[in-house]
Amino acid sequence: MSEGPAVRRSPREPWGGVSPFSIKTKLGVLVVIAVLITTGLMMIAMRTATELRFITVFSMIATLLITQFVAHSLTAPLDDMNAVARSISHGDYTRRVRENRRDELGDLAQTINRMADDLEAQERQRKELVANVSHELRTPIAGLRAVLENIVDGVTQADPETMRTALKQTERLGRLVETLLDLSRLDNGVVPLKKRRFEVWPYLSGVLKEANMVATARAGIASGSGSHTRNDVHLHLDVSPPELTAHADPERIHQVVANLIDNAVKHSPAHGRVTVKARRGSLPESLELEVLDEGPGIPRSEWHRVFERFNRGQVRRPHGPGSDGGTGLGLAIARWAVDLHGGRIGVAESDRGCRILVTLPGLPSLPS
């Protein structure tokens, strides 16, 4: 269940309190000053026999000047906020409101700036999504079109080898579309979990064998997320204790492990090694998984972005030989599957390569 937006407390005042620089305080001070000015001038008039009309005029002028000064200090930032809001409504998310006040208008300025930051980030992600999806769809479609055009023009014959090439591009396109559908189901929250108890060693052993079979069958063929294209990387499984069991949705955990292996293999050096470790967690039937490769690793500055959709990282020459780089969706799907279980996934410290740590909660602890 999604939670509502977090309510932020102002760092300047507690709940129910009034900041010494609040608008209420300023208006109260304005009233007090106006009363003091009027009272002071009346007392001066009584002692100096000044006519009441002069006192009234001076009092009104002084009060109006002070009121004008306070009103300008209140309306000027509102005009600035109005201009920024108008720019945001027209699609310009670069303008910001000056945050130089310590009252309610300053809090409002911070809120508007945070909103502009969020909208700018969403717009940037939308553009990246469109660009990356267009690129990923264009590549297999262009390859398939080239094959079919050659057949139609008589350049090549529709022999089994040519048709296999067309089939490979069609399979890649199908895998990409399937991945996008998975993400759509993710966003709509229509993927139920089917948790059950299973033995970890035979289960992960089957996942690794399947990964090896896919790599052998598709070696040298460009593929989408979830099936690496190299067969020169050794996959190693380490489960302790051997009789370890877990309680989770096996199909979703398969997505997690397969995509983490896919990512690790793509970043491994020639004849490298990818290790999958499984250990018992702190709760009953909980599980801790690690996937460790021997690649260049991920810079700490990129740790928070590696699970974003279509993120391919900023590492120089990140992909090993025979890898097409993938779609940048594998780790996003892995995070989605882990989140469905209420677990955690992230990049962990490692002396070499990249280490991804996954924690699955298993069965909830019973109250004592």
N, C-alpha and C positions, 0 to 999 in steps of 0.2 A: 504494500500500500504506500503510495507516495505521500510524503509529508508536505505540509504547507510551507510557505516561505518563512525563513527564520526571521524573527523580530529582533532587530538590532537596538540595543540600548545606546543612548548617546553617551560618549565617553566623558561628557562634561557635567552630567547631572543624573541622579538616581531616578527610579520610577516615582512618579507623583510629586517630584520636586520641581522647583522653578529655578532656572539658571539666573545668576545675577546679571546676565547680559540679555535676558529674554525680552521679547517684544512687550509682554505684559509689564515687565519691570520698567521698560522705557516709557510706556504710556502712563504708568503710575507716576513716574518721576516728572513727566510733562505736566500732569495735572497739579502735582504738588508745587512745581515751580511757578505755574500760572497763578495759583492761589497766593503764594508767597509774594509774587510781584505785585498783585493787586492789593494785598493787605499792606505791604510796605509802602506803596504809593499813597494809599488812603491815610496811613499814619503820618506820612510826610505832609500831606495836604492839611490834616487837622492841626499840625504844629506850626506850619508856615502860612496858614490861611490861603493856600493856593485854591483856585477855583476847581470845583469838582469835575467840570467838563474837560479841563486839561489833564487831570489825573485819569479820567476815563479813556481819553484818546491815547495817552502814553501807555496805559495798561493794555489796551487792545493792540497797539503796534508791537509792544514787546512780546505779547502772547502769540500774535500771528507770526512773528519772525521765528520764535522758538518752534512753533508748530510746523512751519514750513521746512525748517531744518530737519526735524524728526521725520516728517512725511517724505522728504526727499531721500533720506537714508533708508526708508522702508520701500519706496517705489522703485528706486534705481535698480536694485538687484532683481526685482520682479520683472522689469523690462528686459534685463539680461537673460533671465530664465525663459521669458516668453520668446525671445529671439532664438535661443538654443532649441527650445521645444519645436518651434516652427521649422528650424533646419532639420531636426530629426524626423519630423513628419514628411519632409521632402526627400528623405533618404540620405542626408548628410550626417554621419555619425561621428564626425571628427571634432566638432565644436564642443567645448566644455564651459561650465559655469564657474566663475571665480569663487573659490572657497576661502574668503577672507573675513568671515563673520562668525560670531560665537553665539548665535541665537537660533530661533526656529528657522529663519531663512537660510542660515548656514547649513542646518541639517537637511533642509529641502534641496539645497545646492548639491550636497554630497549624494543624496538619493538620485537626483537627476543625472549626475555624472556616472554613478554606478549603472543606472539604466542605460545610458549611452554606451558605456563600456560593454555591457552584455549584448546590446543590439549590434554593436560593431563586430563583436566576436561571432555572433550568430550569422551575420551577413557574410563575414569572411569564410566561415565554415560552409555556408550555402554555396558560395562561389567555388570553393575548393571541391565540394561534393560534385557539383555539375561538371567541373573541368575534369576531375578524376574519373567519374563514371563515363563521361564522353570518351576520354582517352582509352579506358579499359574496354569499352564496347567497340570502339573503332578498330582496334588492333585485330581481334579475331574476325570481325566482319570484313575488313580489308583483305586479310589473307584468304578467307573463303571466297570473296568476290574475285580475287585474282585467279584462283584455281578454276572457278566456273567460267570466267571469261576466256581463259586459255583453252578450256574444253570446247566452248562454243565457237571460238575463232579457229579451231583446228590446230592450235599450236601444240597441244598435248592430247593424248588419247585418254579416254575414261577408263584407264586400266586400274587394277586394284591398288597400286601404289599411289596414284593420283587421288583416288577416292579416299584412301586412308589419310592423306594429307588434309582433305576437306573435312573428314570426320574428326580429326584432331582439333581443328579450329572450331568446329561445331560443339565438341565436348567442352572446350575451354569457355566458349560463350555460354553454354548451359550451366557450367559451374559458377560462373560469375553471376548469372541471373538467379541461381539458387541461393547464392550468398546474399544477394540483395534482398531476396524474399525473406531469408532468415532475419535480416536486420529489420525488415518491415514488420514481421511478426513480433520481434523484440520490442519495437516502439509501441505497437498496439497492445502488448501484454497478453497475447493469445496463445502463448506456449506454456502448457501445463507441465509440471514436473511429475515424473513417475519414479519416485524413490524406492529403492529396495536394497537389501543387504547383499553384498557380493564379495568374493575373494579377490584381493588386489593383484596378487602375482599372476594368476592365469589371465585375468582381465587385461592388465597392462601388457603382458607378453603377447596377447593377441593383437593389441593396438600396434605394437612395434613391428610384429610380423606383417601386418597389413600395410604399414608404412613402407617396409622394405619391398613388399611385392609391388606396390604402386610405383615406387621409385624405379624398380627394375623394368616394369612394363612401359613406363613413360620416360625413360631416360632420354634426355636430349630433346624432349617435347615440351614446349612452353605450356604451362598450366596455371590455373588460378589458385586461389587460397585453399589450403587444406591438403594439398598433395604435392610434395616436393619433387623435383625433377632430377636429383642427383643420386647416384648409387655408389659413390666413392666415400661416403661418410658412414662410420660405424656407429650403430645405435646400441647402447648398453643400458641394461635394466638392473636397478639395485633396490630390492624390497626387503625391509627388515621390520619385524620378523617375517619369515616366509609365509606364515599362516595369517598375515594381516588381513583384516576385513574392513569394509567401509559401508556407510549407508548414504546413498546418493542416487541420482538418475544416471544410469550407465551411458545412455545415449548422449546426454549433454556433457558428461565427463569425457566421453570419446572425442567430442568436438574440441574440448579444452586441450587434451593431450595431443591430438592430431595437429592442431594448429600451432601449438608450442613447438612440437617437433619440426613441423614444416618451417617455422621461422628460424629455429636453431640450425637446421641443415643448410638453409639458404645463406646463413652468415658464417658457416664453418669453412675453414681452409681445406685445401685438397687433402683427402684421406684423414680428415679430422674425426673427432669423437664427440658424440652427443650422449649425455647421461641423463636418464630419468630415474629419480629417486623417490621412494615412497616410505613415509614413516607414520607412526601412530600419533594422532593429535591429542590434545588435552581432554577432550570430551569422549564419551562412548561412541564408537564407530566413526569418530572424526578422522580426518586424513590430511597429511601434509605432503604435497608434491613439489618436487624441484626438477627443473629442466635446465641443464647446464651445457653450454657449448664452448668451443675453443676459438671463437671468432674474435673480432676486434673489440667487442663489448659495446656498451651504450654509454655515452657521456652522461654524467649525473644531471646536467642541465636538461636532458631529454627524457629523464625517467618519468616525468609526469605526463608526457605526450605519447609514449609508445603504444598506449592502448586506445588512442583516438582513431577514428575511422579514416582510412586512406593515408594514415601517417606511415611513411617509409623510412623515417629516420634521417639524420644528417651526417652519418658516419661516412668518411671517405671510402669509396669502393666497398660498400657494405655487403655485397652479395658475392658468394663464392662462384666458382666456375660452373657453368651449366645452369645457372639460375636466372630467371627472367625478372626477379624482384617481387613477383606477386602483385596482389591488388591492394595491399595495405588494409585488408579487412580481417585477416585471421586473428590478430590479437584483440581486435574489438569484439569479435564473436566469443573469444575465450573469456574476456572480462564479463560479457553478457551472461554466459552460462554460469560462471562463478557467482555473479551477483544474484542470479535466480536462486541459488542455493543458500544465499546469505553468507557467503564466504568472502575471502579476500585474495587478491592477486596483485603482484607488484614486482618490480625489479629489486633484487637484493644485492648486497655487497659480494664481490667475487674477486679472487686474485687473478683470474684469467677468464676471458670471454664474458658471456652474459649469463646471469643466473636469474631465472624467473621462479618465484615462490608462490605456491597456491595453497591456501588453507580452506578446507571444507569442514563445516561445523558438525556434521554427523547427526546423532540423536541429541535432542536437548536434555540437559541434566535435570533429574527429578528433584523437586524440593524435599529437603530432609524433614 
